[in-house]
Each structure stands twice: as C-alpha cells, then as structure tokens.
C-alpha cells in the first residue's frame, strides 16, 4: 500500500486514501493493544476484498487476524463471545448488504448485553461494513441501510467521509466500551488522499463537522454524499447562494447541536442521502430540526435521496444516486421558496 510520509509542524503525517487510513487504524490498534483482533471473510491472506486488511495477517499472525468461514452470523456471534471475555474484536462484513444474516445477533445480543447484564458486561467491538452504490457491484452489494441500525439503541453508528476521519473514528470506536458499526463508503475508498497523522488519535463519536461556512441554506450529508453536496454548493455559489455544509460523521447518536446551530443561522435545510426516501435517516433529521429550529425555518425542508426501489443494476445505478444537479435544484427551491 503506497504511503508517503511528510513532516508538518513537527507532526508526522501520511498521505492516505480512506481505505489506507482504515488499514493504518487497524495496524495502530493491533500494535498498541494485544487484546485487539480482526475477524472476517478473506481478510487474511487476501487482505480483504478492498485490501483494507492488506499485510495485517502477515505482520500480526493468524491468531489475531482471523480468516473466517462465510458466515456473517458466525462472525458476529464469535465477536460477541470475544468481546465479553476480554478481547476487542473488529469484525469485517464484506458488504453492508451481507449483514442481514447477522442482524438477529446484532439486534438481540450486541446492542442489548450492557442493559441485559445491568452494566456488568460491555461489548467493546467494532463492526466494519463497506456500503453504498456507485462502484457497479452486483445485487445486494450496494445497499445503504444505515437506518436499520440507527433505530437500534445500544449500538453507535459512524460514517467517515475523509481519510482523517476514517482513521480517527475507527480508533475511537475501538476504544469505546460499547459496540460501534462503522460504515465505510465504497465509492470514496480511493477517491482522494489526505494527510493523516502517524500513530494514534481519535475523532469524537457523536460530533459532526462543519465543512463549509455559509449563510443561505444548510446542507446535511455523510459518507460519499459529501462529495455530491460540495459540488452542488460550488455550483450554487456561482448563482450567489451561500451554503453551510454539515458532515454528520456520526449517524447515531446524531449531533443535534450542530444541526440546530446551522439551521437557525440559515433558516433552510437540504438533507442528502443515498438510502431510500421512505424510512431514511433524513426523516429523523427533519424531526430534530422541527424540535430545535422550527420557528427559524424560512422554507420547507428538502430531501434528496435514493428512490424507493432496490439499488438497480449497472446501467441504472447512477440514475438511482443523488447528483449535484438534483441537490442544486433543491437548494434553489429552498432559497427561492
């Protein structure tokens, strides 16, 4: 994996992609804590389907980087047992759409063990799952079903959009005593490089990030959709519209404060996600805005999302996803209401 180290203000950094940052985070965790393990399908010798675990089994051995059978329920069930017995497992699900056989384990056990044992046991485990459309994967590989898990008290859900956040969130997730699902946008895995600190650092779970300052309309997104909203904001700027862009980073628990602060400033909001419209996380964000900022609104809240159909095959995949043009249309609709 190509890594270039540079020095800036006496702080060593590396130029990494998101997938490179994920790999570096796991390497950092394995080096610093002997209780950390990684489990998943093809993650060892093959380095994972996206090469996110490349070189880790060679460096840390087969006892800590474990190739598992093709059984998502088995991967999660084994991780639960490890987590309550002193280990800190990182379980990889090859694609989010493959997680459904493990859903019962996550809903029934992963998210409930702390409550069930009245705090005597915690479940310090991370589930990594690449998600999203745009890379022309076969059926089931491109699902964006984050709302299945954001409606599950007991498990936190994070979703980085940059290499810096990917490494920091993964380390923070592993240091959290409770389970965390980390969604990794496949379309963004190798889309750009960014300076990422060498060694351990964390990005606080539950805190969003303002990516761009603006005054006319708030754009809220996460994961691969951040690139879409940034392009739309650039186009809007040419039309004299100033966009305030919020990257949620954590989908559960959501940073209500940053949403309220931005919407109360702009009076307008456009929410962008690639998941289906019905039941999507955008609905919860609208509720947060109504609860905190309803009297500040100057226009109805707009949503730009995927459609209420399964993610289509290759020829129609790009038509399913939100585009800068669709986002710009909603921006103008909100501003000119």
N, C-alpha and C positions, 0 to 999 in steps of 0.2 A: 504494500500500500504506500503510495507516494506521500512523503512527508517532508516539508521544508521548514526547518527551524530558523527563526529570526529573533533578534533582541529588540525590545522596545521598552524604554524607561526601566531597564534592568529586570524586566519581566519576560521570561522565555515564552514564546508562543509558537504555534504550528499552524500552517495553512491547511485546513481540513475541510472536506465536504461533510454533510450531515452523517453519512454512513461511516466516514472516517472518524468523526467525533464520537459516534456511538461505540465504535471499536475501541477508541482510546479511553473512553469512560470505563468500559468493562476491564480493560487491561489495568487501569489505575486502581480499580476496586479489587481485582484479583491480587494485585501486588501488595495492597495495603491491609487486606483483611482476609485471613486464611479461612474464614467461615463462608466466604462468597463462593458460590458455584454457578455454573451456567448449564442449562438443560435445553435440549431441542432437537429437532429433526435435521440431520445433515450439518450440524453446526461445527463439528469437529474437523475431521479430515478434509471435508469440502469447504469449510469456512462459511457455511450458510448460503442460502440461495442468492442473497445480495452481497455476500462476502463481509457481512457485518462482524462475524466472529473469526475472520481470517487470521491465522497464526496463533490463536489463543490456546488451542489444544496442544500445539507443538511446544509452546512456551510453558504451560502450566500443567499439562498432563491430562490423561483420560479420567482421572478421579475428580477433577474439578471442572472440566469442560466435557460434558457427557452427551454423546450421541444417543438419542432415544428411539424407541420404535415409533411408527406412525400412529400415534395415539394422543390426541390433544388432551383428552380426559386423563390419560395416564400421566402426561407431563405435568398438568396442574395438580392432580392428586398427589403425585410424588413430591412436588414442590411444597405442598401444604405440610406433609409429614416432615420434610426437612426443616421448614420454617419454624415449626413449633418445637423442634428438637435442637435448636441452637445454630442452625445454618441460615444463610441468607441467599436463597436461590434467585437467579434471574432466568425466567422461563421464556423461551422464544416460541411464539406461534408464527409459522412461516408467513401467513397472510391473515389479516383480521377475519376474513370470510371463512377461515378454517377453525375459528374459535368456538363455533356453535356446539360441537360435542362436549366441550369443556364448560359450557355455560352453567350447567347444573352445579358443577363443583365450585365455580366462582360465586354464584348466587347463594348457594346453600351453605358453603363452608368458608371460602376465602373471606367473604365480606362480613361474616357473622361470628367468627370464632372469638374475637375480643368480647363481644356482647354476651355470647353464649357462656363464656367462662368467667364472666364478670371481671374482665381485665386481668385474669391470671395468665392468659396466653395472648400473645400478639402474633401477627403473621407478617414478619418482615420479608416480603417477597415482591419482586417486580415481574410483571408480565409485559414483554415487548411484542408488539404486533405491527408490522408494516400494513398500511391501509391506503385506500383511495384509488381513483381511476387515473387514466392518462398515460399509462405505460403499455397499453394493449395486452393486458393479461387475459387469460381465459375466464370463463364464468366462475363466480364465487371469489375470485382473487381480488376484486376491486371494490368490495363493499366498504361503505362508510357508515357504520352502525354504532357510532360512539354513544348515542342516546340510550342504547340498551344498558350501558354501564354508568352513565351519569345519573340514571334513575335508580341506582343501587347503593343506598347508604352503606358505608363501611369500606368502600374502595375509592381511592382517588384516581383521577384520570388526567394525564398531562399529554400535551401535543406540541412539540417544538417545531418552529419554522426555520430556524437557523442552526448552523453548526455549534455556535457558542451555547445556545440554549439546550441543544440536544445533549451535550456532554454534562452541563450543569444540572439539568433536570434529572438525567439518569442517575447521577451520583446522589442527588438529593432524595430521589425515590428509594434508592437502596439504603440510605441512612434513616429513612422514615420507619418507625416501628410498625406501621400499618401497610397493607398491600396497596400497590400502585400499578395501574395499567398505563403503559407508555405507548401512545400511538405515534408511529413514525411515517410521515408522508412519503410514499414511494417515489412519487413524481419529483420530489425535491431532493432525493438522496444524493444525487451527484450534480445538482443544478448549479451550485456555486460553491466557492471556497471562502473561508473566513478565518481570521486569526483567532485561534483558540488557545487559552493558556495551557502550558505544560503542567501536569500534576493535578492535584485535587482542588476543585472549587465547586460551589453549588449555586443553582438558581432556585430561589424560594418558590416552593409549591404554593399555589393559591394567589399568586401575584401576576397580573397582566402587565403589559408593556406598551407605552405609547411609542409608536414607530414614526409618526409624523404629526407635527403640530398643525392644527387648522381651526377655523372659526365657523364654518358654514354648515358642515354636516359631519357626523361621526360614522366611520366605517369600522365594523367589528368583524373579525375573522380569526382564523387559526390555521396552522399547517400549511398545505400547499396553496390554499386560497389567499395567503398573504401576498404572494406574487401577483395574483389577479387584482386585488384591491389596490396595490401600489401602482400598477399600470393604469387602472381606472382613475386614480387620484391625479396622476400626471396628466392624463387627458382632460380631466375636469379643471385642472389649474389653468390650462390654455383657454378655458372658457370663463375664467375669473372666479371659479369656485374653489374654496379652500377646505381641504378635508383633514379631519383629525382621525388618525388611524390607530386602532387598538388591536394588538395581538394578545388574545386571551392567555395563551400558553398553558394554563390550567383550565380544564373544562369542568372539573368537579373537585373541590369547591370553586365556583366562579368568583372572580374578583369583582364584587358588586360595586365597590367604591370607585374603581377606575371607570367603569361604565357610567355610573351616575355623574361623576365629575365631568366626563366628556359630553354627555348628552345635555346636561344642564348648561354647558357652555355653548353648544351649537344649536340646540333645540330641534335637531333632526338626527335620524339614525338609519343606516342601511346595514343589515346583517347578511353576511355571505358565508354559506357552507355548501359543500358538495353532497351532503346527505340529503335524503328525501325531504320534501317540504313538510309532509304530514308527520308529526311526531319528532321533528328535528329539534336540535338544541336551540335553534333560533326562537322557538316558542317560549322557552324558559327565559331567554334573554329579554324578550318582549315583556314578560311578566316582571322581571327585575326593573326594567325601565318604567313600567307603569307604577310599580310600587314606590320607586325612588324619585321619579322625574316627570311624572305625567303632566304636571302643571307647567313644565318648562317646554313641552313639545309645541312646535310650530307647524308640524305636518305629521301625517300618519307614518308609522314605522314601516320601512320597506324591507323585504327579504328577497335575496337572490340565491337560489338553491338548485340542487338536482331535482329531477322530476320523480313523481310517484310511480316509478317503474323500476324493475331490476336494472342494474347497470348494463347497458347494451354491449353488444359485441363491437369489434374494432371499428367498423365503418361508421358507427353512430356514437362512439364513445365521446368524442369531442363535443358533439351536439348535446350530450347529457350534462356536461360540466358547465358551471358558471364561466362566463367570459368577461374580459374588461368592458366589452360593448354593452352587455347586459347590466353590469354594475353601473356603468356610466349612465345608462338610461334611468336606473332607479335613483341615482344621485340627483339627476336633473329633475326627476319627478318630485322628489322631496324638497328640493330647493325652490322650485317654481310652483309649489302647491298653492 
